[in-house]
Amino acid sequence: MMAMERSRPAPVDQRESEEAAVGDERDLRRNLHKLLNDTKERQHEIASCPFKLRQQIHEANALITRVKKPTDASLDSEVLNLLAHGGVEIVRKAAHGSIKYNVEDYIRRLKHKYVDDPENVDVSAHPHAFKWEEIGRGQFSAWLRPAPGTTHMLGPMDAAPPPKRTVVRQKKRRVVVGDGVRPDLLDEGDILHGDAASKETDKNMEQMWKTLGEQPQSKAFMVELCLNHDSFSQTVENIFSLSFLVRDGKVCLKKHPEGIVVTKVSQPKHKDGQKNSKERLQFVMSLSMREWNEWRKRVSRENTLMPPRVEGDAGPSSADKRAKVAE
């Protein structure tokens, strides 16, 4: 049979102390509510009488020492806010001239308060008649009090600045320069035509220009001029070379019912020796394997004009291999 454990009752003294603490909290909260309501009701009186404002501040200071919970602190802060508004109103009224004091009135009041026989003593001739020690304690002691400030748990900061890091500069390494090598000398042809690929394009342009000049009236259909029955890549290269001839203004392209005609251009010179520059237009054309095969069907091998070129040791291109497989 299992024995059930019961929590032991708290000691009598502990229960009484807890009940007393709860009672103190309720009493504190009741007093704070009472002070808050009283301040709201007497706000007009507080704003017109500095004595009543000081009295309310003393009551609030007596309760703030017992405040421990946020709810009570919020009530006390609300009371402080109302009292601060009352103090602002008092200062505003004094600034507007409701309390009129000048220098003569101030000296007269000091004389009646700090001189033994103010009616018969001429303070201008006997300034020692003033009780200067009491004047200092009564009038100016508040000015010499230490200014209020915040308290800190760890005290004032006494952190020394971090030590300055010394920068270690490494010596510059001397770069070892090798022996001077004479650069390759380029002739005029290399400068004008560039690498081997550009030279090959120039040769192809010259061959196309020569082939076009051999035709009647220096005209030919573009398909017959550029088509290569055995090589798709050479067909593309021929079109590429033709585009350069058109760019240089050596040939022009014209529409014809049977296709595009390529014609040599003779550019007459003006009197000042400059060539006549006509408006240039650009267009983009595409050529796929399917279109190339259509050209081969419509144009016979005997009617093609550009001679085939030798591919070299590399063999036929991958595009030409795919064309052979398609056949």
Sequence and secondary structure as in RCSB ss.txt:
>XXXX:A:sequence
MMAMERSRPAPVDQRESEEAAVGDERDLRRNLHKLLNDTKERQHEIASCPFKLRQQIHEANALITRVKKPTDASL
DSEVLNLLAHGGVEIVRKAAHGSIKYNVEDYIRRLKHKYVDDPENVDVSAHPHAFKWEEIGRGQFSAWLRPAPGT
THMLGPMDAAPPPKRTVVRQKKRRVVVGDGVRPDLLDEGDILHGDAASKETDKNMEQMWKTLGEQPQSKAFMVEL
CLNHDSFSQTVENIFSLSFLVRDGKVCLKKHPEGIVVTKVSQPKHKDGQKNSKERLQFVMSLSMREWNEWRKRVS
RENTLMPPRVEGDAGPSSADKRAKVAE
>XXXX:A:secstr
           HHHHHHHHHHHHHHHHHHHHHHHHHHHHHHTHHHHHH HHHHHHHHHHHHHHHTT  SHHHHHH
HHHHHHHHHHHHHHHHHHHHTTSS   HHHHHHHHHHHH SSTTT  TTT GGGS HHHHHHHHSTTTTS     
  SS S                               HHHHHH SHHHHHHHHHHHHHHHHHHTSGGGEEEHHHH
H  TT HHHHHHHHHHHHHHHHTTSEEEEEETTEEEEEE    B TTS B             HHHHHHHHHHS 
GGG  S      TT S HHHHHHHHH 
